[in-house]
Amino acid sequence: MYSIPPIAAAIGFAAILLTTLTGVLTPVFGAAAAGAAVICLTILVRLLVLPLGYLQVRAEKTRERLAPKVRALQARHGSDPERLSTEMMRLYTEEKTSPLAGCLPMLAQTPVFIVLYGLFIVPEVGGRPNELLARTFGGVPLGALPGEVLAAGGSGLWVFGVVALVIAAGAWASRQWLTLPAMRRAEQSGQEQLPGMSVMTYLPFITVVVTMFVPLAAGLYLAATTVWTVAERLVLRRLVRV
């Protein structure tokens, strides 16, 4: 997969970018500069997709505002699913929003995560040894997996523990401050809750499990983007008006 030309080119670009950032950050962070570079890259990516985050929150607030109209359509066309779907799409089009807008930030970041994951598992980049694999964060190589560290004696396993703890805290904050309040607002406005929605509120915690199977660098990315997501949504919820 990572030898496919477009993906290999993306990995090469990411390697150049991270190497450059590492050089810039070394005077400040020393041996941890490469890990700090991964976090800075995460912030850069999130800034680039910030407009999508705005659209996500705007769509969320628009759906809340349109809830009475949606209920009216459901009452009027509930026996005709095809007509109901058509009228719902017309309503969303008129309001210049989409039910899928909430997925945009996550979809935009997926290629970045795939490239970053690939960068820290391939031994060579552009035909040369991948020097980033030798870089460390907290004394642990950025390309190391938790299982490898455990098999080597467990020294440095605490770094993965801290990363997992940060992600777990972010997932908890996301559930308590974003997901559950959104469900309460939807309930108050009369929106129908999907079956199993209460279970889905725990989905962010799956990221904690994912960190146990990816290189440390990818775990750092997940931790940084989880914290950013919570902060971004809280701020945008206050600022966006519809």
Buried (B, 14 or more C-beta within 10 A) or exposed (E): EBEEEEBBEBBBEBBEBBBEBBEBBBEEBEEBBBBBBBBBBBEEBBEEBBEBBBBBBBBBBBBBEBBEBBBEBBEEBEEEEEEBEEBBEEBBEEBEBBEEBBEBBBEBBEEBBBBBBBBBBBEEBEEEEBEBBEBBBBEBBBBBBBEEBBEEEEEBBBBBEEBBEBBBBBBBBBBEBBBEEBBEBBEEBEBEEEEEEEEEBEEBBEBBEBBBEBBBBBBBBBBBBBBBBBEBBBEBBEEBEB
